[in-house]
């Protein structure tokens, strides 16, 4: 095996005698991908831009590389070996990921933005094919948000929004998605919710976390929110779920109740907890 100095610099290992030794820093999860690529090229199949990750023990980071391979053949056309190119694309991938985050995250609250959370919901309802687990969607509107802006300024309103987002992150489960969809409105998409009662429990937990006093700089204000939640185990489109959650939220606001829930199922009427 022949290698150049640039390869040694990328993989962080001097030139040993075997591929396994040369790529000793390869992340374990990528070894099967590498083995498949080597088997393919030795079967005279081209390999283009296979992504592999190399651990850097010094910095505790990973280098992301692209591997391309071509077979070498002898005079008879039989495969006698392979030649490969390893390209370090770490900075390129990191920049792409940063751009993806910027495009999907609300800068003020660090929640998903409107487009991103709607994409999450659309993907969830599209891939669901059974009634084994339901879906819950919470629509949340902060109460008396405008007076905070009017009395103390938009900076105070921004602090209140950030506080609400922070508390929501504490309230929801791993796997739930929080999005800011309007000035003081949030949407929470909750997959794998077993029943309407479980949806009510999630919504009541979120409501309780959004019941607090918040220092917004010039003063301390009460954080309160109206929460509407819809649950279904049926194939229902995202717009319908949002509309029912929004209706439930407004009913909660009018009734001054913590939570209102709608159930979408055959023969099931809207219900309040």
VENPEQUI-V283191 format. One record per backbone hydrogen bond with DSSP energy under -0.5 kcal/mol. CO is the residue of the C=O (numbers start at 1). NH is the residue of the N-H. E is the energy in kcal/mol with one decimal. If there is no record, write none. Layout:
# VENPEQUI-V283191
CO & NH & E
CO & NH & E
This chain:
# VENPEQUI-V283191
4 & 8 & -1.4
5 & 9 & -1.9
6 & 10 & -2.1
7 & 11 & -2.7
8 & 12 & -1.4
8 & 13 & -0.8
14 & 16 & -1.3
18 & 22 & -2.2
19 & 23 & -2.4
21 & 24 & -1.2
23 & 26 & -1.9
25 & 55 & -3.1
27 & 30 & -2.2
28 & 31 & -1.6
30 & 34 & -2.0
31 & 35 & -2.7
32 & 36 & -2.4
33 & 37 & -1.9
34 & 38 & -2.5
35 & 39 & -2.4
36 & 40 & -2.1
37 & 41 & -2.3
38 & 42 & -2.0
39 & 43 & -0.6
40 & 43 & -0.8
40 & 45 & -2.1
41 & 44 & -1.6
47 & 69 & -2.3
49 & 51 & -0.5
50 & 67 & -2.4
52 & 65 & -3.1
53 & 27 & -2.7
54 & 63 & -3.2
55 & 57 & -0.7
56 & 60 & -1.6
56 & 61 & -1.2
61 & 56 & -3.2
63 & 54 & -2.8
63 & 65 & -0.6
64 & 89 & -2.6
65 & 52 & -2.7
66 & 87 & -2.5
67 & 50 & -2.9
68 & 85 & -2.6
69 & 47 & -2.2
70 & 83 & -2.8
72 & 80 & -3.3
72 & 81 & -1.3
74 & 77 & -1.9
78 & 74 & -2.4
81 & 72 & -2.6
83 & 70 & -2.4
85 & 68 & -2.2
85 & 87 & -0.5
87 & 66 & -2.4
87 & 89 & -0.7
89 & 93 & -2.7
90 & 94 & -2.7
91 & 95 & -2.4
92 & 96 & -2.2
93 & 97 & -2.6
94 & 98 & -2.3
95 & 99 & -2.3
96 & 100 & -2.2
97 & 101 & -2.4
98 & 102 & -2.5
99 & 103 & -1.9
100 & 104 & -0.8
101 & 104 & -1.0
101 & 105 & -1.6
104 & 113 & -2.6
106 & 110 & -2.5
111 & 106 & -3.5
112 & 180 & -2.7
113 & 117 & -2.4
114 & 118 & -2.0
115 & 119 & -1.8
116 & 120 & -2.0
117 & 121 & -2.1
118 & 122 & -2.7
119 & 123 & -2.5
120 & 124 & -2.1
121 & 125 & -2.6
122 & 126 & -1.8
123 & 127 & -2.0
124 & 128 & -0.9
134 & 193 & -2.5
135 & 232 & -1.9
136 & 190 & -3.0
137 & 230 & -2.1
138 & 140 & -0.5
138 & 188 & -2.4
139 & 228 & -2.6
140 & 186 & -2.7
141 & 226 & -2.9
142 & 145 & -0.6
144 & 148 & -0.6
145 & 148 & -0.6
145 & 149 & -1.6
146 & 150 & -2.8
147 & 151 & -2.5
148 & 152 & -2.6
149 & 153 & -1.8
153 & 157 & -1.6
154 & 158 & -2.6
155 & 159 & -1.9
156 & 160 & -2.0
157 & 161 & -2.2
158 & 162 & -2.5
159 & 163 & -2.4
160 & 164 & -2.4
161 & 165 & -2.4
162 & 166 & -2.4
163 & 167 & -2.2
164 & 168 & -2.3
165 & 169 & -2.1
166 & 170 & -1.2
167 & 171 & -1.5
168 & 172 & -2.3
173 & 176 & -1.7
177 & 189 & -2.6
178 & 112 & -2.4
179 & 181 & -0.7
179 & 187 & -2.9
184 & 142 & -2.1
185 & 181 & -1.7
185 & 182 & -1.3
186 & 140 & -3.0
187 & 179 & -2.9
188 & 138 & -2.7
188 & 190 & -0.6
189 & 177 & -2.3
189 & 191 & -0.6
190 & 136 & -2.5
192 & 194 & -0.6
193 & 134 & -1.6
195 & 199 & -1.8
196 & 200 & -2.5
197 & 201 & -2.2
198 & 202 & -2.1
199 & 203 & -2.4
200 & 204 & -2.9
201 & 205 & -2.1
202 & 206 & -2.2
203 & 207 & -2.6
204 & 208 & -2.3
205 & 209 & -1.9
206 & 210 & -1.2
208 & 211 & -1.1
212 & 223 & -3.9
214 & 216 & -0.7
214 & 221 & -2.7
216 & 218 & -0.9
219 & 216 & -2.5
221 & 214 & -3.1
222 & 224 & -0.6
223 & 212 & -1.6
224 & 143 & -2.2
226 & 141 & -2.3
227 & 260 & -1.6
228 & 139 & -3.4
229 & 262 & -2.6
230 & 137 & -2.2
231 & 264 & -2.9
232 & 135 & -2.7
234 & 236 & -1.2
237 & 241 & -1.8
238 & 242 & -2.5
239 & 243 & -2.4
240 & 244 & -2.2
241 & 245 & -2.4
242 & 246 & -2.7
243 & 247 & -2.2
244 & 248 & -2.4
245 & 249 & -2.2
246 & 250 & -2.2
247 & 251 & -2.1
248 & 252 & -2.3
249 & 253 & -2.2
250 & 254 & -2.6
251 & 255 & -2.9
252 & 256 & -0.9
252 & 257 & -1.7
258 & 227 & -1.0
260 & 229 & -2.6
261 & 271 & -1.0
262 & 231 & -2.5
263 & 265 & -0.7
264 & 233 & -0.7
264 & 234 & -0.5
265 & 268 & -2.4
271 & 261 & -0.8
